[in-house]
């Protein structure tokens, strides 16, 4: 019986992505809790509108799911709150009281915190949606429409700052549609790479950079390769600007910028090496490099290392027969897709 072909890198990514994506049960429960909070806020602030953002709204949540993000744009505060007017603290206190009042019966261990919170009201349910996790939380933004420009004023206690979370979600959803969902798949894989490799970037930075380079259907493998190169090039120039062009400051990095760029270059080089090895006919070596990139045996296990050694020996023999002892340039023949920058 002929031996089955080794899975391609794209097949391995597909399998890995399914292992890390949020479950339907987690999503259903998260949405139920999100809706309960939104309803409490809209009853407290009649005529206002709620919006959803974060990984659940953007379609890129990972398992275990531990939090949700939402906001309320408060109609009655339009002329009373904002820069040069009242700060956000009283609105945040009212939102917190409404959530306690309406959700405490369903979640006896619920706590709602405003003290010490600069941006969002913090809800701790005391009841995780995924077994084995300590808790499930929600961040709630109490926002006000900006009468003189795009977007919203969101809390930066004791004052306000500009942002456009509604536009961010719309941009992400459009990218998902334009790429036949590949945008969300690649972002999910990148978020897992990020959390397994020291979290150099926040999730929104990953998505904002992806908005600048993943804007048509492609393989997940191509999307990752394009993103690593684009992200490193852009961050070498400076921090990522708000793709909605509203926030005053760029997106903060979790580590020094030079260190982040180095990590991205290293990851991109490893991915290109895997792609080159697969093209040259060494699927086990390619698999091994891809697994080392993600650094998670449960998400993407490494292949049998004895088989890897044998394939490396075969590669070495082939190299000697051709007069070389190293592989060819892994990224030399990679297809390029034009990228657009969000930098002003």
Beta strands, then each sheet from edge to edge (+ up, - down):
strand 1: 49-53
strand 2: 67-73
strand 3: 111-113
strand 4: 121-124
strand 5: 137-145
strand 6: 152-156
strand 7: 159-163
sheet 1: 1+ 2- 5- 4+ 3-
sheet 2: 1+ 2- 5- 6+ 7-
end
